[in-house]
Amino acid sequence: GHEKGMDGMNASVIVCQCFVAGCLEEGNRGDTKKEWMDDHFTHLFCDETSQAMECEAMVPIFKVGNSCSIILAGDPKQLSPTIRDPIAARMGLSLSLQERLMRLPLYHRSMKVCVMTNLLGNYRSHEALLQVPSKLFYNGDLQCLAPTEVKCPFKDWGELGPANQFPLMFYNVQRGKEQSKLDTPSFYNLEECQVIVKLVHGLLKSKKVQGQGGISTGD
């Protein structure tokens, strides 16, 4: 209630979801400082804006004052807002605020004003895996800056074939069959599960993982 509202007023940094930003002042109903967010914040950072519907992103934007600097961070080339109604998606609800703004002439590469910064350095992927998205979506601008131990952790793992070759493996499971249970819409494939178990056992025996007790998606 009132106490939570006062806590927000005394905070210099607030991290929350977009819709929560619209509720931060609710604890001060009847207070003369009810709209304290108007002049409270110097900056608003909206992360992963490309995954939010425009109406969601506008909630915190409408709450801050005109002197607040607004930074929208995200990548329209990746995940877009999740819209389950195909008609609503076609009518424009699947277009995020960031993507709509980036279509304006002000954001074109030819403009000589700095209103957008592209983060081009990639610190996780092998250059061979980075080439395709870089050429298809980023005008070939992505840069592979990952150290060798990060981008090639299993280059000598036998299951990937000869060392120093393309760092991606497609495993063909021809006899796999999609199955599902009555109480869930999800599907599973037992043959694929068995292959995954086999590969994980192989990874656990590799020099890179031995002694760690397990593997993670980061490996």
WOGICOR-V293906 format. One record per residue. RES is the residue in one small letter. PSI is psi in radians with two decimals (* if undefined). Layout:
RES;PSI + RES;PSI
This chain:
g;-2.22 + h;-0.68 + e;-0.73 + k;-0.68 + g;-0.74 + m;-0.60 + d;-0.74 + g;-0.69 + m;-0.50 + n;-0.06 + a;2.47 + s;-0.43 + v;2.27 + i;2.21 + v;2.11 + c;2.98 + q;2.80 + c;-0.81 + f;-0.49 + v;-0.55 + a;-0.49 + g;-0.13 + c;-0.07 + l;-0.50 + e;-0.10 + e;-0.44 + g;-0.14 + n;0.47 + r;2.32 + g;-0.13 + d;2.52 + t;-0.31 + k;0.43 + k;-0.71 + e;0.87 + w;-0.33 + m;-0.31 + d;-0.70 + d;0.39 + h;-0.67 + f;2.48 + t;-0.50 + h;2.52 + l;2.06 + f;2.03 + c;1.85 + d;2.62 + e;0.75 + t;-0.49 + s;-0.30 + q;-0.10 + a;2.50 + m;2.65 + e;-0.70 + c;-0.56 + e;-0.79 + a;-0.50 + m;-0.31 + v;-0.98 + p;-0.54 + i;-0.69 + f;-0.33 + k;-0.44 + v;2.87 + g;3.04 + n;-0.41 + s;-0.06 + c;2.30 + s;2.27 + i;2.18 + i;2.07 + l;2.09 + a;2.30 + g;3.13 + d;1.83 + p;-0.25 + k;-0.12 + q;-2.26 + l;2.40 + s;3.02 + p;2.49 + t;1.90 + i;2.04 + r;-0.34 + d;1.98 + p;-0.56 + i;-0.77 + a;-0.66 + a;-0.77 + r;-0.52 + m;-0.06 + g;-0.04 + l;-0.38 + s;-0.05 + l;2.05 + s;2.82 + l;-0.75 + q;-0.80 + e;-0.66 + r;-0.75 + l;-0.66 + m;-0.23 + r;-0.17 + l;2.63 + p;-0.53 + l;-0.49 + y;0.09 + h;2.64 + r;-0.44 + s;-0.29 + m;2.45 + k;0.65 + v;2.54 + c;1.62 + v;-0.05 + m;2.44 + t;2.23 + n;2.22 + l;1.83 + l;-0.28 + g;2.27 + n;2.22 + y;0.30 + r;-0.50 + s;2.68 + h;2.53 + e;-0.54 + a;-0.58 + l;-0.38 + l;-0.37 + q;-0.80 + v;-0.98 + p;-0.55 + s;-0.77 + k;-0.65 + l;-0.62 + f;-0.35 + y;0.43 + n;0.48 + g;0.33 + d;-0.25 + l;2.49 + q;2.28 + c;1.91 + l;0.19 + a;2.39 + p;2.78 + t;-0.70 + e;-0.33 + v;-0.80 + k;-0.30 + c;0.93 + p;-0.42 + f;0.59 + k;-0.40 + d;0.17 + w;2.15 + g;-0.57 + e;-0.33 + l;-0.01 + g;-2.91 + p;2.54 + a;2.70 + n;0.24 + q;-3.05 + f;2.20 + p;0.81 + l;2.41 + m;2.23 + f;2.17 + y;2.03 + n;2.08 + v;1.50 + q;-0.60 + r;0.17 + g;2.58 + k;2.23 + e;2.29 + q;2.79 + s;2.78 + k;2.79 + l;-0.50 + d;0.21 + t;2.52 + p;-0.07 + s;2.72 + f;2.69 + y;2.77 + n;1.86 + l;-0.68 + e;-0.69 + e;-0.66 + c;-0.72 + q;-0.67 + v;-0.74 + i;-0.76 + v;-0.75 + k;-0.78 + l;-0.68 + v;-0.71 + h;-0.69 + g;-0.71 + l;-0.69 + l;-0.45 + k;-0.18 + s;2.76 + k;-0.54 + k;-0.58 + v;-0.43 + q;2.26 + g;-0.25 + q;-0.41 + g;-0.02 + g;3.10 + i;2.76 + s;2.97 + t;-0.43 + g;-0.44 + d;*
